Amino acid sequence: MSDNKGPKRERKKVRASHLVFLTLAVIGTLALAWWQWSRFQEGSGTFQNLGYALQWPLFGAFFIFAYRKYLEYENDMIDARNNAEDPDFLYQADEKQFGERVTEIDEGFLPERPTIDVDTFNELNTPRRRASRDPRAPRNPGDSTP
């Protein structure tokens, strides 16, 4: 754990190396989409190739979305550590993000928990013995020896 009394950390910024990696990832997904599209247009192409051709650009969009969320979450954590002395900081940050919305679960949303009394519970959970077997009965149905 880091000590909060040290210098304040700077917020994370978009870096050139991140953009290069992100650009390569998106170009890669678009290239794979183009390849699947060309496979779909060939004589042996199937609708599975068409599905992949439509799916790959979504992966590229997800890379961009995930990178933006990564920066957002990292900067939120840095802000929380930098303002650790202010006990109301996290409350104010949540209020800024969510406003005055109610965030608790409505009582009617979940089903009611079943309740039973102690006697009924004990009756349901009393160990029962199995029916005793006749010692003279054969152990296996085809076995005639006692």
Phi and psi in radians as a Rosetta constraint file:
Dihedral C 1 N 2 CA 2 C 2 CIRCULARHARMONIC -1.562 0.35
Dihedral N 2 CA 2 C 2 N 3 CIRCULARHARMONIC 2.642 0.35
Dihedral C 2 N 3 CA 3 C 3 CIRCULARHARMONIC -1.493 0.35
Dihedral N 3 CA 3 C 3 N 4 CIRCULARHARMONIC 2.296 0.35
Dihedral C 3 N 4 CA 4 C 4 CIRCULARHARMONIC -1.373 0.35
Dihedral N 4 CA 4 C 4 N 5 CIRCULARHARMONIC -0.053 0.35
Dihedral C 4 N 5 CA 5 C 5 CIRCULARHARMONIC -1.476 0.35
Dihedral N 5 CA 5 C 5 N 6 CIRCULARHARMONIC -0.088 0.35
Dihedral C 5 N 6 CA 6 C 6 CIRCULARHARMONIC -1.358 0.35
Dihedral N 6 CA 6 C 6 N 7 CIRCULARHARMONIC -2.985 0.35
Dihedral C 6 N 7 CA 7 C 7 CIRCULARHARMONIC -1.163 0.35
Dihedral N 7 CA 7 C 7 N 8 CIRCULARHARMONIC 2.646 0.35
Dihedral C 7 N 8 CA 8 C 8 CIRCULARHARMONIC -1.248 0.35
Dihedral N 8 CA 8 C 8 N 9 CIRCULARHARMONIC 2.444 0.35
Dihedral C 8 N 9 CA 9 C 9 CIRCULARHARMONIC -1.428 0.35
Dihedral N 9 CA 9 C 9 N 10 CIRCULARHARMONIC 2.599 0.35
Dihedral C 9 N 10 CA 10 C 10 CIRCULARHARMONIC -1.488 0.35
Dihedral N 10 CA 10 C 10 N 11 CIRCULARHARMONIC 2.622 0.35
Dihedral C 10 N 11 CA 11 C 11 CIRCULARHARMONIC -1.168 0.35
Dihedral N 11 CA 11 C 11 N 12 CIRCULARHARMONIC 2.605 0.35
Dihedral C 11 N 12 CA 12 C 12 CIRCULARHARMONIC -1.299 0.35
Dihedral N 12 CA 12 C 12 N 13 CIRCULARHARMONIC 2.461 0.35
Dihedral C 12 N 13 CA 13 C 13 CIRCULARHARMONIC -2.088 0.35
Dihedral N 13 CA 13 C 13 N 14 CIRCULARHARMONIC 2.845 0.35
Dihedral C 13 N 14 CA 14 C 14 CIRCULARHARMONIC -1.175 0.35
Dihedral N 14 CA 14 C 14 N 15 CIRCULARHARMONIC 2.245 0.35
Dihedral C 14 N 15 CA 15 C 15 CIRCULARHARMONIC -1.919 0.35
Dihedral N 15 CA 15 C 15 N 16 CIRCULARHARMONIC 2.713 0.35
Dihedral C 15 N 16 CA 16 C 16 CIRCULARHARMONIC -1.079 0.35
Dihedral N 16 CA 16 C 16 N 17 CIRCULARHARMONIC -0.708 0.35
Dihedral C 16 N 17 CA 17 C 17 CIRCULARHARMONIC -1.121 0.35
Dihedral N 17 CA 17 C 17 N 18 CIRCULARHARMONIC -0.627 0.35
Dihedral C 17 N 18 CA 18 C 18 CIRCULARHARMONIC -1.151 0.35
Dihedral N 18 CA 18 C 18 N 19 CIRCULARHARMONIC -0.742 0.35
Dihedral C 18 N 19 CA 19 C 19 CIRCULARHARMONIC -1.144 0.35
Dihedral N 19 CA 19 C 19 N 20 CIRCULARHARMONIC -0.630 0.35
Dihedral C 19 N 20 CA 20 C 20 CIRCULARHARMONIC -1.110 0.35
Dihedral N 20 CA 20 C 20 N 21 CIRCULARHARMONIC -0.842 0.35
Dihedral C 20 N 21 CA 21 C 21 CIRCULARHARMONIC -1.081 0.35
Dihedral N 21 CA 21 C 21 N 22 CIRCULARHARMONIC -0.773 0.35
Dihedral C 21 N 22 CA 22 C 22 CIRCULARHARMONIC -1.104 0.35
Dihedral N 22 CA 22 C 22 N 23 CIRCULARHARMONIC -0.722 0.35
Dihedral C 22 N 23 CA 23 C 23 CIRCULARHARMONIC -1.122 0.35
Dihedral N 23 CA 23 C 23 N 24 CIRCULARHARMONIC -0.767 0.35
Dihedral C 23 N 24 CA 24 C 24 CIRCULARHARMONIC -1.095 0.35
Dihedral N 24 CA 24 C 24 N 25 CIRCULARHARMONIC -0.700 0.35
Dihedral C 24 N 25 CA 25 C 25 CIRCULARHARMONIC -1.127 0.35
Dihedral N 25 CA 25 C 25 N 26 CIRCULARHARMONIC -0.782 0.35
Dihedral C 25 N 26 CA 26 C 26 CIRCULARHARMONIC -1.182 0.35
Dihedral N 26 CA 26 C 26 N 27 CIRCULARHARMONIC -0.733 0.35
Dihedral C 26 N 27 CA 27 C 27 CIRCULARHARMONIC -1.072 0.35
Dihedral N 27 CA 27 C 27 N 28 CIRCULARHARMONIC -0.701 0.35
Dihedral C 27 N 28 CA 28 C 28 CIRCULARHARMONIC -1.071 0.35
Dihedral N 28 CA 28 C 28 N 29 CIRCULARHARMONIC -0.750 0.35
Dihedral C 28 N 29 CA 29 C 29 CIRCULARHARMONIC -1.202 0.35
Dihedral N 29 CA 29 C 29 N 30 CIRCULARHARMONIC -0.637 0.35
Dihedral C 29 N 30 CA 30 C 30 CIRCULARHARMONIC -1.189 0.35
Dihedral N 30 CA 30 C 30 N 31 CIRCULARHARMONIC -0.631 0.35
Dihedral C 30 N 31 CA 31 C 31 CIRCULARHARMONIC -1.136 0.35
Dihedral N 31 CA 31 C 31 N 32 CIRCULARHARMONIC -0.724 0.35
Dihedral C 31 N 32 CA 32 C 32 CIRCULARHARMONIC -1.152 0.35
Dihedral N 32 CA 32 C 32 N 33 CIRCULARHARMONIC -0.627 0.35
Dihedral C 32 N 33 CA 33 C 33 CIRCULARHARMONIC -1.128 0.35
Dihedral N 33 CA 33 C 33 N 34 CIRCULARHARMONIC -0.760 0.35
Dihedral C 33 N 34 CA 34 C 34 CIRCULARHARMONIC -1.092 0.35
Dihedral N 34 CA 34 C 34 N 35 CIRCULARHARMONIC -0.723 0.35
Dihedral C 34 N 35 CA 35 C 35 CIRCULARHARMONIC -1.091 0.35
Dihedral N 35 CA 35 C 35 N 36 CIRCULARHARMONIC -0.773 0.35
Dihedral C 35 N 36 CA 36 C 36 CIRCULARHARMONIC -1.157 0.35
Dihedral N 36 CA 36 C 36 N 37 CIRCULARHARMONIC -0.635 0.35
Dihedral C 36 N 37 CA 37 C 37 CIRCULARHARMONIC -1.104 0.35
Dihedral N 37 CA 37 C 37 N 38 CIRCULARHARMONIC -0.741 0.35
Dihedral C 37 N 38 CA 38 C 38 CIRCULARHARMONIC -1.175 0.35
Dihedral N 38 CA 38 C 38 N 39 CIRCULARHARMONIC -0.611 0.35
Dihedral C 38 N 39 CA 39 C 39 CIRCULARHARMONIC -1.151 0.35
Dihedral N 39 CA 39 C 39 N 40 CIRCULARHARMONIC -0.657 0.35
Dihedral C 39 N 40 CA 40 C 40 CIRCULARHARMONIC -1.128 0.35
Dihedral N 40 CA 40 C 40 N 41 CIRCULARHARMONIC -0.635 0.35
Dihedral C 40 N 41 CA 41 C 41 CIRCULARHARMONIC -1.378 0.35
Dihedral N 41 CA 41 C 41 N 42 CIRCULARHARMONIC -0.247 0.35
Dihedral C 41 N 42 CA 42 C 42 CIRCULARHARMONIC -1.238 0.35
Dihedral N 42 CA 42 C 42 N 43 CIRCULARHARMONIC 2.950 0.35
Dihedral C 42 N 43 CA 43 C 43 CIRCULARHARMONIC -1.125 0.35
Dihedral N 43 CA 43 C 43 N 44 CIRCULARHARMONIC -0.546 0.35
Dihedral C 43 N 44 CA 44 C 44 CIRCULARHARMONIC -1.659 0.35
Dihedral N 44 CA 44 C 44 N 45 CIRCULARHARMONIC 0.150 0.35
Dihedral C 44 N 45 CA 45 C 45 CIRCULARHARMONIC -1.236 0.35
Dihedral N 45 CA 45 C 45 N 46 CIRCULARHARMONIC 2.593 0.35
Dihedral C 45 N 46 CA 46 C 46 CIRCULARHARMONIC -2.141 0.35
Dihedral N 46 CA 46 C 46 N 47 CIRCULARHARMONIC 3.028 0.35
Dihedral C 46 N 47 CA 47 C 47 CIRCULARHARMONIC -1.215 0.35
Dihedral N 47 CA 47 C 47 N 48 CIRCULARHARMONIC -0.329 0.35
Dihedral C 47 N 48 CA 48 C 48 CIRCULARHARMONIC -1.126 0.35
Dihedral N 48 CA 48 C 48 N 49 CIRCULARHARMONIC -0.692 0.35
Dihedral C 48 N 49 CA 49 C 49 CIRCULARHARMONIC -1.113 0.35
Dihedral N 49 CA 49 C 49 N 50 CIRCULARHARMONIC -0.673 0.35
Dihedral C 49 N 50 CA 50 C 50 CIRCULARHARMONIC -1.113 0.35
Dihedral N 50 CA 50 C 50 N 51 CIRCULARHARMONIC -0.726 0.35
Dihedral C 50 N 51 CA 51 C 51 CIRCULARHARMONIC -1.061 0.35
Dihedral N 51 CA 51 C 51 N 52 CIRCULARHARMONIC -0.766 0.35
Dihedral C 51 N 52 CA 52 C 52 CIRCULARHARMONIC -1.150 0.35
Dihedral N 52 CA 52 C 52 N 53 CIRCULARHARMONIC -0.649 0.35
Dihedral C 52 N 53 CA 53 C 53 CIRCULARHARMONIC -1.094 0.35
Dihedral N 53 CA 53 C 53 N 54 CIRCULARHARMONIC -0.591 0.35
Dihedral C 53 N 54 CA 54 C 54 CIRCULARHARMONIC -1.444 0.35
Dihedral N 54 CA 54 C 54 N 55 CIRCULARHARMONIC -0.423 0.35
Dihedral C 54 N 55 CA 55 C 55 CIRCULARHARMONIC -1.404 0.35
Dihedral N 55 CA 55 C 55 N 56 CIRCULARHARMONIC -0.648 0.35
Dihedral C 55 N 56 CA 56 C 56 CIRCULARHARMONIC -1.057 0.35
Dihedral N 56 CA 56 C 56 N 57 CIRCULARHARMONIC -0.728 0.35
Dihedral C 56 N 57 CA 57 C 57 CIRCULARHARMONIC -1.085 0.35
Dihedral N 57 CA 57 C 57 N 58 CIRCULARHARMONIC -0.521 0.35
Dihedral C 57 N 58 CA 58 C 58 CIRCULARHARMONIC -1.142 0.35
Dihedral N 58 CA 58 C 58 N 59 CIRCULARHARMONIC -0.640 0.35
Dihedral C 58 N 59 CA 59 C 59 CIRCULARHARMONIC -1.103 0.35
Dihedral N 59 CA 59 C 59 N 60 CIRCULARHARMONIC -0.718 0.35
Dihedral C 59 N 60 CA 60 C 60 CIRCULARHARMONIC -1.072 0.35
Dihedral N 60 CA 60 C 60 N 61 CIRCULARHARMONIC -0.738 0.35
Dihedral C 60 N 61 CA 61 C 61 CIRCULARHARMONIC -1.126 0.35
Dihedral N 61 CA 61 C 61 N 62 CIRCULARHARMONIC -0.620 0.35
Dihedral C 61 N 62 CA 62 C 62 CIRCULARHARMONIC -1.143 0.35
Dihedral N 62 CA 62 C 62 N 63 CIRCULARHARMONIC -0.658 0.35
Dihedral C 62 N 63 CA 63 C 63 CIRCULARHARMONIC -0.997 0.35
Dihedral N 63 CA 63 C 63 N 64 CIRCULARHARMONIC -0.779 0.35
Dihedral C 63 N 64 CA 64 C 64 CIRCULARHARMONIC -1.141 0.35
Dihedral N 64 CA 64 C 64 N 65 CIRCULARHARMONIC -0.790 0.35
Dihedral C 64 N 65 CA 65 C 65 CIRCULARHARMONIC -1.063 0.35
Dihedral N 65 CA 65 C 65 N 66 CIRCULARHARMONIC -0.794 0.35
Dihedral C 65 N 66 CA 66 C 66 CIRCULARHARMONIC -1.124 0.35
Dihedral N 66 CA 66 C 66 N 67 CIRCULARHARMONIC -0.671 0.35
Dihedral C 66 N 67 CA 67 C 67 CIRCULARHARMONIC -1.143 0.35
Dihedral N 67 CA 67 C 67 N 68 CIRCULARHARMONIC -0.731 0.35
Dihedral C 67 N 68 CA 68 C 68 CIRCULARHARMONIC -1.120 0.35
Dihedral N 68 CA 68 C 68 N 69 CIRCULARHARMONIC -0.725 0.35
Dihedral C 68 N 69 CA 69 C 69 CIRCULARHARMONIC -1.155 0.35
Dihedral N 69 CA 69 C 69 N 70 CIRCULARHARMONIC -0.667 0.35
Dihedral C 69 N 70 CA 70 C 70 CIRCULARHARMONIC -1.005 0.35
Dihedral N 70 CA 70 C 70 N 71 CIRCULARHARMONIC -0.846 0.35
Dihedral C 70 N 71 CA 71 C 71 CIRCULARHARMONIC -1.092 0.35
Dihedral N 71 CA 71 C 71 N 72 CIRCULARHARMONIC -0.714 0.35
Dihedral C 71 N 72 CA 72 C 72 CIRCULARHARMONIC -1.085 0.35
Dihedral N 72 CA 72 C 72 N 73 CIRCULARHARMONIC -0.830 0.35
Dihedral C 72 N 73 CA 73 C 73 CIRCULARHARMONIC -1.179 0.35
Dihedral N 73 CA 73 C 73 N 74 CIRCULARHARMONIC -0.711 0.35
Dihedral C 73 N 74 CA 74 C 74 CIRCULARHARMONIC -1.095 0.35
Dihedral N 74 CA 74 C 74 N 75 CIRCULARHARMONIC -0.756 0.35
Dihedral C 74 N 75 CA 75 C 75 CIRCULARHARMONIC -1.192 0.35
Dihedral N 75 CA 75 C 75 N 76 CIRCULARHARMONIC -0.597 0.35
Dihedral C 75 N 76 CA 76 C 76 CIRCULARHARMONIC -1.103 0.35
Dihedral N 76 CA 76 C 76 N 77 CIRCULARHARMONIC -0.728 0.35
Dihedral C 76 N 77 CA 77 C 77 CIRCULARHARMONIC -1.158 0.35
Dihedral N 77 CA 77 C 77 N 78 CIRCULARHARMONIC -0.726 0.35
Dihedral C 77 N 78 CA 78 C 78 CIRCULARHARMONIC -1.111 0.35
Dihedral N 78 CA 78 C 78 N 79 CIRCULARHARMONIC -0.755 0.35
Dihedral C 78 N 79 CA 79 C 79 CIRCULARHARMONIC -1.065 0.35
Dihedral N 79 CA 79 C 79 N 80 CIRCULARHARMONIC -0.712 0.35
Dihedral C 79 N 80 CA 80 C 80 CIRCULARHARMONIC -1.132 0.35
Dihedral N 80 CA 80 C 80 N 81 CIRCULARHARMONIC -0.720 0.35
Dihedral C 80 N 81 CA 81 C 81 CIRCULARHARMONIC -1.213 0.35
Dihedral N 81 CA 81 C 81 N 82 CIRCULARHARMONIC -0.658 0.35
Dihedral C 81 N 82 CA 82 C 82 CIRCULARHARMONIC -1.192 0.35
Dihedral N 82 CA 82 C 82 N 83 CIRCULARHARMONIC -0.510 0.35
Dihedral C 82 N 83 CA 83 C 83 CIRCULARHARMONIC -1.892 0.35
Dihedral N 83 CA 83 C 83 N 84 CIRCULARHARMONIC 0.526 0.35
Dihedral C 83 N 84 CA 84 C 84 CIRCULARHARMONIC -1.141 0.35
Dihedral N 84 CA 84 C 84 N 85 CIRCULARHARMONIC -0.431 0.35
Dihedral C 84 N 85 CA 85 C 85 CIRCULARHARMONIC -1.250 0.35
Dihedral N 85 CA 85 C 85 N 86 CIRCULARHARMONIC -0.454 0.35
Dihedral C 85 N 86 CA 86 C 86 CIRCULARHARMONIC -1.519 0.35
Dihedral N 86 CA 86 C 86 N 87 CIRCULARHARMONIC 1.874 0.35
Dihedral C 86 N 87 CA 87 C 87 CIRCULARHARMONIC -1.174 0.35
Dihedral N 87 CA 87 C 87 N 88 CIRCULARHARMONIC -0.361 0.35
Dihedral C 87 N 88 CA 88 C 88 CIRCULARHARMONIC -1.604 0.35
Dihedral N 88 CA 88 C 88 N 89 CIRCULARHARMONIC 0.020 0.35
Dihedral C 88 N 89 CA 89 C 89 CIRCULARHARMONIC -1.064 0.35
Dihedral N 89 CA 89 C 89 N 90 CIRCULARHARMONIC -0.859 0.35
Dihedral C 89 N 90 CA 90 C 90 CIRCULARHARMONIC -1.123 0.35
Dihedral N 90 CA 90 C 90 N 91 CIRCULARHARMONIC -0.656 0.35
Dihedral C 90 N 91 CA 91 C 91 CIRCULARHARMONIC -1.114 0.35
Dihedral N 91 CA 91 C 91 N 92 CIRCULARHARMONIC -0.775 0.35
Dihedral C 91 N 92 CA 92 C 92 CIRCULARHARMONIC -1.159 0.35
Dihedral N 92 CA 92 C 92 N 93 CIRCULARHARMONIC -0.637 0.35
Dihedral C 92 N 93 CA 93 C 93 CIRCULARHARMONIC -1.146 0.35
Dihedral N 93 CA 93 C 93 N 94 CIRCULARHARMONIC -0.732 0.35
Dihedral C 93 N 94 CA 94 C 94 CIRCULARHARMONIC -1.149 0.35
Dihedral N 94 CA 94 C 94 N 95 CIRCULARHARMONIC -0.701 0.35
Dihedral C 94 N 95 CA 95 C 95 CIRCULARHARMONIC -1.132 0.35
Dihedral N 95 CA 95 C 95 N 96 CIRCULARHARMONIC -0.655 0.35
Dihedral C 95 N 96 CA 96 C 96 CIRCULARHARMONIC -1.163 0.35
Dihedral N 96 CA 96 C 96 N 97 CIRCULARHARMONIC -0.659 0.35
Dihedral C 96 N 97 CA 97 C 97 CIRCULARHARMONIC -1.379 0.35
Dihedral N 97 CA 97 C 97 N 98 CIRCULARHARMONIC -0.753 0.35
Dihedral C 97 N 98 CA 98 C 98 CIRCULARHARMONIC -1.832 0.35
Dihedral N 98 CA 98 C 98 N 99 CIRCULARHARMONIC -0.247 0.35
Dihedral C 98 N 99 CA 99 C 99 CIRCULARHARMONIC 1.285 0.35
Dihedral N 99 CA 99 C 99 N 100 CIRCULARHARMONIC -2.632 0.35
Dihedral C 99 N 100 CA 100 C 100 CIRCULARHARMONIC -1.684 0.35
Dihedral N 100 CA 100 C 100 N 101 CIRCULARHARMONIC 0.379 0.35
Dihedral C 100 N 101 CA 101 C 101 CIRCULARHARMONIC -1.131 0.35
Dihedral N 101 CA 101 C 101 N 102 CIRCULARHARMONIC 2.541 0.35
Dihedral C 101 N 102 CA 102 C 102 CIRCULARHARMONIC -1.327 0.35
Dihedral N 102 CA 102 C 102 N 103 CIRCULARHARMONIC 2.265 0.35
Dihedral C 102 N 103 CA 103 C 103 CIRCULARHARMONIC -2.010 0.35
Dihedral N 103 CA 103 C 103 N 104 CIRCULARHARMONIC 0.300 0.35
Dihedral C 103 N 104 CA 104 C 104 CIRCULARHARMONIC -1.753 0.35
Dihedral N 104 CA 104 C 104 N 105 CIRCULARHARMONIC 2.775 0.35
Dihedral C 104 N 105 CA 105 C 105 CIRCULARHARMONIC -1.353 0.35
Dihedral N 105 CA 105 C 105 N 106 CIRCULARHARMONIC 2.340 0.35
Dihedral C 105 N 106 CA 106 C 106 CIRCULARHARMONIC -1.131 0.35
Dihedral N 106 CA 106 C 106 N 107 CIRCULARHARMONIC 2.485 0.35
Dihedral C 106 N 107 CA 107 C 107 CIRCULARHARMONIC -1.062 0.35
Dihedral N 107 CA 107 C 107 N 108 CIRCULARHARMONIC -0.604 0.35
Dihedral C 107 N 108 CA 108 C 108 CIRCULARHARMONIC -1.412 0.35
Dihedral N 108 CA 108 C 108 N 109 CIRCULARHARMONIC -0.059 0.35
Dihedral C 108 N 109 CA 109 C 109 CIRCULARHARMONIC -1.246 0.35
Dihedral N 109 CA 109 C 109 N 110 CIRCULARHARMONIC -0.789 0.35
Dihedral C 109 N 110 CA 110 C 110 CIRCULARHARMONIC -1.636 0.35
Dihedral N 110 CA 110 C 110 N 111 CIRCULARHARMONIC 2.595 0.35
Dihedral C 110 N 111 CA 111 C 111 CIRCULARHARMONIC -1.201 0.35
Dihedral N 111 CA 111 C 111 N 112 CIRCULARHARMONIC 2.724 0.35
Dihedral C 111 N 112 CA 112 C 112 CIRCULARHARMONIC -1.223 0.35
Dihedral N 112 CA 112 C 112 N 113 CIRCULARHARMONIC 2.508 0.35
Dihedral C 112 N 113 CA 113 C 113 CIRCULARHARMONIC -1.344 0.35
Dihedral N 113 CA 113 C 113 N 114 CIRCULARHARMONIC 2.270 0.35
Dihedral C 113 N 114 CA 114 C 114 CIRCULARHARMONIC -1.191 0.35
Dihedral N 114 CA 114 C 114 N 115 CIRCULARHARMONIC 2.482 0.35
Dihedral C 114 N 115 CA 115 C 115 CIRCULARHARMONIC -2.192 0.35
Dihedral N 115 CA 115 C 115 N 116 CIRCULARHARMONIC 2.438 0.35
Dihedral C 115 N 116 CA 116 C 116 CIRCULARHARMONIC -2.384 0.35
Dihedral N 116 CA 116 C 116 N 117 CIRCULARHARMONIC 2.754 0.35
Dihedral C 116 N 117 CA 117 C 117 CIRCULARHARMONIC -1.423 0.35
Dihedral N 117 CA 117 C 117 N 118 CIRCULARHARMONIC 2.973 0.35
Dihedral C 117 N 118 CA 118 C 118 CIRCULARHARMONIC -1.109 0.35
Dihedral N 118 CA 118 C 118 N 119 CIRCULARHARMONIC -0.726 0.35
Dihedral C 118 N 119 CA 119 C 119 CIRCULARHARMONIC -1.107 0.35
Dihedral N 119 CA 119 C 119 N 120 CIRCULARHARMONIC -0.740 0.35
Dihedral C 119 N 120 CA 120 C 120 CIRCULARHARMONIC -1.139 0.35
Dihedral N 120 CA 120 C 120 N 121 CIRCULARHARMONIC -0.726 0.35
Dihedral C 120 N 121 CA 121 C 121 CIRCULARHARMONIC -1.050 0.35
Dihedral N 121 CA 121 C 121 N 122 CIRCULARHARMONIC -0.826 0.35
Dihedral C 121 N 122 CA 122 C 122 CIRCULARHARMONIC -1.117 0.35
Dihedral N 122 CA 122 C 122 N 123 CIRCULARHARMONIC -0.640 0.35
Dihedral C 122 N 123 CA 123 C 123 CIRCULARHARMONIC -1.166 0.35
Dihedral N 123 CA 123 C 123 N 124 CIRCULARHARMONIC -0.700 0.35
Dihedral C 123 N 124 CA 124 C 124 CIRCULARHARMONIC -1.214 0.35
Dihedral N 124 CA 124 C 124 N 125 CIRCULARHARMONIC -0.498 0.35
Dihedral C 124 N 125 CA 125 C 125 CIRCULARHARMONIC -1.889 0.35
Dihedral N 125 CA 125 C 125 N 126 CIRCULARHARMONIC 0.324 0.35
Dihedral C 125 N 126 CA 126 C 126 CIRCULARHARMONIC -1.317 0.35
Dihedral N 126 CA 126 C 126 N 127 CIRCULARHARMONIC 2.255 0.35
Dihedral C 126 N 127 CA 127 C 127 CIRCULARHARMONIC -1.128 0.35
Dihedral N 127 CA 127 C 127 N 128 CIRCULARHARMONIC 2.402 0.35
Dihedral C 127 N 128 CA 128 C 128 CIRCULARHARMONIC -2.036 0.35
Dihedral N 128 CA 128 C 128 N 129 CIRCULARHARMONIC 2.499 0.35
Dihedral C 128 N 129 CA 129 C 129 CIRCULARHARMONIC -1.473 0.35
Dihedral N 129 CA 129 C 129 N 130 CIRCULARHARMONIC 2.591 0.35
Dihedral C 129 N 130 CA 130 C 130 CIRCULARHARMONIC -1.282 0.35
Dihedral N 130 CA 130 C 130 N 131 CIRCULARHARMONIC 2.757 0.35
Dihedral C 130 N 131 CA 131 C 131 CIRCULARHARMONIC -1.086 0.35
Dihedral N 131 CA 131 C 131 N 132 CIRCULARHARMONIC 2.287 0.35
Dihedral C 131 N 132 CA 132 C 132 CIRCULARHARMONIC -1.275 0.35
Dihedral N 132 CA 132 C 132 N 133 CIRCULARHARMONIC 2.578 0.35
Dihedral C 132 N 133 CA 133 C 133 CIRCULARHARMONIC -1.645 0.35
Dihedral N 133 CA 133 C 133 N 134 CIRCULARHARMONIC 2.623 0.35
Dihedral C 133 N 134 CA 134 C 134 CIRCULARHARMONIC -1.253 0.35
Dihedral N 134 CA 134 C 134 N 135 CIRCULARHARMONIC 2.112 0.35
Dihedral C 134 N 135 CA 135 C 135 CIRCULARHARMONIC -1.062 0.35
Dihedral N 135 CA 135 C 135 N 136 CIRCULARHARMONIC -0.374 0.35
Dihedral C 135 N 136 CA 136 C 136 CIRCULARHARMONIC -1.474 0.35
Dihedral N 136 CA 136 C 136 N 137 CIRCULARHARMONIC -0.235 0.35
Dihedral C 136 N 137 CA 137 C 137 CIRCULARHARMONIC -1.289 0.35
Dihedral N 137 CA 137 C 137 N 138 CIRCULARHARMONIC 2.525 0.35
Dihedral C 137 N 138 CA 138 C 138 CIRCULARHARMONIC -1.144 0.35
Dihedral N 138 CA 138 C 138 N 139 CIRCULARHARMONIC 2.589 0.35
Dihedral C 138 N 139 CA 139 C 139 CIRCULARHARMONIC -1.274 0.35
Dihedral N 139 CA 139 C 139 N 140 CIRCULARHARMONIC -0.688 0.35
Dihedral C 139 N 140 CA 140 C 140 CIRCULARHARMONIC -1.915 0.35
Dihedral N 140 CA 140 C 140 N 141 CIRCULARHARMONIC 2.581 0.35
Dihedral C 140 N 141 CA 141 C 141 CIRCULARHARMONIC -1.029 0.35
Dihedral N 141 CA 141 C 141 N 142 CIRCULARHARMONIC -0.603 0.35
Dihedral C 141 N 142 CA 142 C 142 CIRCULARHARMONIC -1.553 0.35
Dihedral N 142 CA 142 C 142 N 143 CIRCULARHARMONIC -0.057 0.35
Dihedral C 142 N 143 CA 143 C 143 CIRCULARHARMONIC -1.561 0.35
Dihedral N 143 CA 143 C 143 N 144 CIRCULARHARMONIC 2.198 0.35
Dihedral C 143 N 144 CA 144 C 144 CIRCULARHARMONIC -1.808 0.35
Dihedral N 144 CA 144 C 144 N 145 CIRCULARHARMONIC -0.023 0.35
Dihedral C 144 N 145 CA 145 C 145 CIRCULARHARMONIC -1.438 0.35
Dihedral N 145 CA 145 C 145 N 146 CIRCULARHARMONIC 2.492 0.35
